Amino acid sequence: MTENQQFDYSNQELVSLILKQNKIHDGHWVLAAKLTFSAMNIASLPDGSDASPAGVVALTGIRIERVAEPQPFSLNAAVLNPK
């Protein structure tokens, strides 16, 4: 049997794992992405003669954020990670 080399998580699963890892037991939480934006020239020809300006978005991290009120996509830490 081969060892699993890939693991997929839904947004809700990620929030749940982070809440449990950080021992958070109350509040409503959502997943957020930390993004970096930059511009560069991109070319497909070897000599670069077709270079065009382009935008680049990099995912630099994820985090969870506490929200003041329950939202359709927030998770309740008291339910997911009771004391």
DRENLUM-265113 format. One line per field, with one value per residue: x, y, z of N, C-alpha, C, O in turn; residue number from 1; residue in three letters. Coordinates in steps of 0.2 Angstrom, whole numbers, plus 2048, in hexadecimal, padded with zeros to 3 digits. Layout:
% DRENLUM-265113
n_xx = (X, ...)
n_yy = (Y, ...)
n_zz = (Z, ...)
ca_xx = (X, ...)
ca_yy = (Y, ...)
ca_zz = (Z, ...)
c_xx = (X, ...)
c_yy = (Y, ...)
c_zz = (Z, ...)
o_xx = (X, ...)
o_yy = (Y, ...)
o_zz = (Z, ...)
pos = (NUM, ...)
code = (ALA, ...)
This chain:
% DRENLUM-265113
n_xx = (804, 803, 809, 7FF, 801, 7FB, 7F0, 7E0, 7D6, 7C7, 7C1, 7BA, 7BF, 7CD, 7CC, 7C6, 7D1, 7DB, 7D5, 7D5, 7E2, 7E7, 7E1, 7D4, 7C5, 7B9, 7AE, 7AB, 7B1, 7BB, 7C2, 7D1, 7DB, 7EC, 7F2, 7FE, 801, 808, 810, 816, 820, 81B, 820, 81F, 826, 837, 841, 83B, 833, 826, 821, 816, 80D, 808, 7FE, 801, 7FC, 800, 7FE, 801, 7FF, 7F4, 7E6, 7DC, 7CE, 7C5, 7B4, 7A7, 799, 78F, 791, 78C, 797, 79F, 7A7, 7A3, 7AD, 7AA, 7A2, 7A9, 7B5, 7B4, 7B7)
n_yy = (7FA, 80B, 81A, 828, 837, 843, 84F, 855, 863, 86A, 87B, 87D, 872, 876, 881, 87B, 872, 87C, 883, 879, 876, 882, 882, 889, 88D, 894, 8A0, 8A6, 8A1, 8A5, 8A0, 8A7, 8AE, 8B2, 8BD, 8C2, 8CE, 8D2, 8D9, 8D5, 8D1, 8C6, 8B9, 8AE, 8AA, 8A5, 8B0, 8BA, 8C4, 8C5, 8CA, 8CF, 8DA, 8D3, 8CE, 8C7, 8BB, 8B6, 8A9, 8AB, 8A6, 89F, 8A3, 8A4, 8AD, 8B6, 8B9, 8C5, 8C2, 8B3, 8AC, 8A6, 89E, 89D, 895, 88D, 88D, 888, 87D, 875, 873, 870, 874)
n_zz = (800, 7FC, 803, 807, 7FE, 7FD, 804, 806, 80B, 810, 812, 81E, 825, 826, 82E, 83A, 83E, 841, 84B, 855, 856, 85C, 867, 869, 86F, 86E, 866, 855, 845, 836, 827, 81F, 812, 80F, 804, 7F8, 7EC, 7DC, 7CE, 7BE, 7AF, 7A3, 798, 78A, 77F, 77B, 779, 780, 779, 779, 785, 791, 79D, 7AC, 7BA, 7CA, 7D6, 7E6, 7F2, 802, 80E, 81B, 826, 834, 839, 846, 846, 84A, 84A, 847, 837, 826, 822, 82C, 83A, 84A, 858, 864, 862, 859, 860, 86E, 880)
ca_xx = (800, 807, 808, 7FC, 805, 7F7, 7EA, 7DC, 7D2, 7C3, 7C2, 7B8, 7C4, 7D3, 7CA, 7C6, 7D8, 7DF, 7D2, 7D7, 7E9, 7E8, 7DD, 7CF, 7BE, 7B3, 7AE, 7A9, 7B8, 7BB, 7C9, 7D3, 7E1, 7F0, 7F4, 803, 800, 80D, 810, 81D, 81F, 81B, 821, 81F, 82C, 83E, 844, 837, 831, 81E, 820, 810, 80C, 804, 7FD, 803, 7FA, 803, 7FB, 807, 7FD, 7EC, 7E5, 7D5, 7CC, 7BF, 7AF, 7A3, 793, 790, 790, 78B, 79D, 7A4, 7A7, 7A3, 7B2, 7A7, 79F, 7AE, 7BB, 7B1, 7BC)
ca_yy = (800, 811, 81F, 82E, 83D, 849, 84F, 85B, 865, 870, 881, 87B, 86D, 87A, 885, 877, 870, 882, 884, 874, 876, 888, 882, 88E, 88A, 899, 8A5, 8A4, 8A2, 8A3, 89F, 8AD, 8AD, 8B8, 8BD, 8C7, 8D0, 8D5, 8D9, 8D2, 8D0, 8BE, 8B8, 8A7, 8A9, 8A5, 8B6, 8BF, 8C9, 8C6, 8CB, 8D3, 8DB, 8CF, 8CE, 8C0, 8BB, 8B0, 8A7, 8AB, 8A3, 89F, 8A5, 8A4, 8B4, 8B6, 8BE, 8C7, 8BE, 8AD, 8AD, 8A0, 89B, 89D, 88F, 88F, 889, 885, 877, 871, 872, 871, 873)
ca_zz = (800, 7FC, 808, 805, 7FD, 7FC, 809, 804, 811, 80F, 816, 825, 828, 828, 834, 840, 840, 844, 852, 85A, 857, 860, 86D, 869, 871, 86D, 860, 84E, 842, 82F, 823, 81B, 80E, 80F, 7FD, 7F5, 7E5, 7D9, 7C7, 7BA, 7A8, 7A1, 791, 788, 77A, 77E, 779, 784, 775, 779, 78C, 793, 7A4, 7AF, 7C1, 7CD, 7DD, 7E9, 7F8, 807, 815, 81C, 82D, 836, 83C, 84A, 844, 850, 84A, 843, 830, 823, 821, 832, 83E, 851, 85B, 86A, 85F, 856, 864, 875, 885)
c_xx = (804, 804, 804, 800, 802, 7F1, 7E6, 7D7, 7CD, 7C4, 7C0, 7BD, 7CA, 7D1, 7CA, 7CC, 7DB, 7DC, 7D4, 7DE, 7EB, 7E4, 7D8, 7C8, 7B8, 7B4, 7AC, 7AF, 7B7, 7C2, 7CA, 7D9, 7E5, 7F3, 7F9, 801, 806, 80C, 817, 81B, 820, 81C, 821, 824, 833, 842, 841, 833, 829, 81C, 81A, 810, 807, 803, 7FE, 800, 7FD, 800, 801, 805, 7F6, 7EC, 7DE, 7D4, 7C5, 7BA, 7AA, 79C, 794, 78E, 78F, 791, 7A1, 7A2, 7A7, 7A8, 7AF, 7A4, 7A4, 7B4, 7B8, 7B7, 7BB)
c_yy = (806, 816, 825, 834, 843, 849, 856, 85C, 86B, 876, 880, 877, 871, 87E, 881, 874, 876, 883, 87F, 874, 87C, 888, 887, 88B, 88E, 89D, 8A2, 8A6, 8A1, 8A3, 8A5, 8AB, 8B3, 8B8, 8C3, 8C8, 8D4, 8D5, 8D7, 8D2, 8C8, 8BE, 8B0, 8A5, 8A9, 8AC, 8BC, 8C4, 8CA, 8C7, 8D0, 8D4, 8D6, 8D0, 8C7, 8C1, 8B5, 8AF, 8A6, 8A8, 8A3, 8A1, 8A4, 8AB, 8B3, 8BB, 8BF, 8C3, 8B8, 8AF, 8A7, 89C, 89A, 896, 890, 88A, 886, 87E, 873, 86F, 873, 870, 86C)
c_zz = (800, 801, 804, 804, 7FC, 801, 807, 80A, 80E, 813, 81D, 828, 82A, 82E, 83A, 842, 843, 84A, 857, 85B, 85C, 866, 86E, 86A, 870, 868, 859, 84A, 83A, 82C, 81F, 818, 80F, 808, 7FC, 7EE, 7E2, 7D1, 7C4, 7B3, 7A7, 79A, 78F, 783, 77D, 77F, 77D, 780, 776, 781, 78C, 79A, 7A6, 7B7, 7C4, 7D4, 7E0, 7F0, 7FD, 80D, 815, 824, 82E, 83A, 840, 847, 84A, 850, 846, 83B, 82C, 822, 827, 836, 846, 855, 861, 868, 85D, 85B, 86B, 87A, 888)
o_xx = (809, 7FF, 806, 804, 805, 7EE, 7E9, 7D5, 7CF, 7C8, 7C3, 7BE, 7CD, 7D5, 7CC, 7CE, 7DF, 7DF, 7D6, 7E0, 7F0, 7E4, 7D7, 7C6, 7B3, 7B9, 7AD, 7B2, 7B3, 7C6, 7C6, 7DD, 7E3, 7F7, 7F9, 801, 809, 808, 81C, 815, 824, 818, 823, 826, 834, 845, 843, 831, 826, 817, 819, 812, 802, 808, 7FD, 801, 7FD, 7FE, 805, 80A, 7F2, 7F1, 7D9, 7D8, 7C1, 7BC, 7A9, 79A, 798, 78A, 791, 790, 7A7, 79D, 7AB, 7A7, 7B2, 7A4, 7A4, 7B7, 7BB, 7BB, 7BF)
o_yy = (807, 816, 827, 836, 848, 844, 85B, 858, 86F, 875, 882, 878, 870, 87E, 883, 874, 874, 885, 881, 874, 87C, 88D, 88A, 886, 88C, 89F, 89C, 8AC, 89D, 8A5, 8A7, 8A7, 8B9, 8B3, 8C8, 8C3, 8D8, 8D2, 8D8, 8D2, 8C5, 8C1, 8AC, 89F, 8AD, 8AD, 8C1, 8C9, 8CF, 8C6, 8D5, 8CF, 8D4, 8D2, 8C2, 8C6, 8AF, 8B4, 8A2, 8A7, 8A6, 8A0, 8A3, 8AE, 8B0, 8C1, 8BB, 8C2, 8B8, 8B3, 8A1, 895, 898, 893, 895, 884, 880, 879, 86D, 86A, 878, 86C, 86A)
o_zz = (804, 803, 7FF, 809, 7FB, 802, 806, 80E, 80A, 818, 822, 82E, 830, 833, 840, 848, 848, 84F, 85C, 861, 860, 86A, 874, 866, 872, 865, 859, 84A, 838, 830, 81C, 81A, 80E, 806, 800, 7EA, 7E6, 7CF, 7C7, 7B1, 7A9, 796, 794, 782, 782, 783, 77E, 783, 773, 783, 789, 79E, 7A3, 7BA, 7C1, 7D8, 7DD, 7F4, 7FC, 812, 812, 827, 829, 83D, 83D, 845, 84E, 855, 841, 83A, 82F, 822, 826, 836, 848, 855, 863, 86C, 85E, 85A, 86E, 879, 88C)
pos = (1, 2, 3, 4, 5, 6, 7, 8, 9, 10, 11, 12, 13, 14, 15, 16, 17, 18, 19, 20, 21, 22, 23, 24, 25, 26, 27, 28, 29, 30, 31, 32, 33, 34, 35, 36, 37, 38, 39, 40, 41, 42, 43, 44, 45, 46, 47, 48, 49, 50, 51, 52, 53, 54, 55, 56, 57, 58, 59, 60, 61, 62, 63, 64, 65, 66, 67, 68, 69, 70, 71, 72, 73, 74, 75, 76, 77, 78, 79, 80, 81, 82, 83)
code = (MET, THR, GLU, ASN, GLN, GLN, PHE, ASP, TYR, SER, ASN, GLN, GLU, LEU, VAL, SER, LEU, ILE, LEU, LYS, GLN, ASN, LYS, ILE, HIS, ASP, GLY, HIS, TRP, VAL, LEU, ALA, ALA, LYS, LEU, THR, PHE, SER, ALA, MET, ASN, ILE, ALA, SER, LEU, PRO, ASP, GLY, SER, ASP, ALA, SER, PRO, ALA, GLY, VAL, VAL, ALA, LEU, THR, GLY, ILE, ARG, ILE, GLU, ARG, VAL, ALA, GLU, PRO, GLN, PRO, PHE, SER, LEU, ASN, ALA, ALA, VAL, LEU, ASN, PRO, LYS)
